[in-house]
């Protein structure tokens, strides 16, 4: 194969790669936009959980109970003993 033939082959390969990379980039951008849209349409579960936890503490709802004595509970606030 002559140098000119190799150079033409090199240029053709470059064009083919460029087309394929552009096509793959478009597909990835579409997928990213789709994922972004799906993320925006769903509620943020981490924020929802934080709100529930914050409400539980602010309302003094018991979070922990003693396994041997279920009536003894702790809301996560301070020390239960006066000191």
Beta strands, then each sheet from edge to edge (+ up, - down):
strand 1: 64-66
strand 2: 69-74
sheet 1: 1+ 2-
end
